[in-house]
């Protein structure tokens, strides 16, 4: 079932994304290996080779609910990544997952967090 892998960027492919996926670690809804970040896309996976990342940093995002009975807001960690002419926010709920993902991105991209 979830074995279709599509590159997020045209021309930025891996030699064997299926094998890379098998060797990846799970971080909440994402998966990461030493070479790629896998992002769920319905019944498929989009992947971004880490060498394509040009800049990244840890951010704090705000989760809010305007529920009439019990409105709330809370802070949650995230990672903002920049690649080519685009950027994405990797949304995680646990700080330890964000830290582990930052280390893998730094190793795979050869960059330091901004």
PESULJO-V513148 format. One record per run of one state. SS is the DSSP state (hx for helix, st for strand, lp for the rest). FROM is the first residue (numbers start at 0). TO is the last residue. If there is no record, write none. Layout:
SS FROM TO
SS FROM TO
//
This chain:
lp 0 3
st 4 6
lp 7 15
hx 16 21
lp 22 23
st 24 26
lp 27 28
st 29 31
lp 32 34
st 35 40
lp 41 42
st 43 48
hx 49 51
st 52 64
lp 65 70
st 71 82
lp 83 84
st 85 90
lp 91 93
hx 94 108
lp 109 113
//
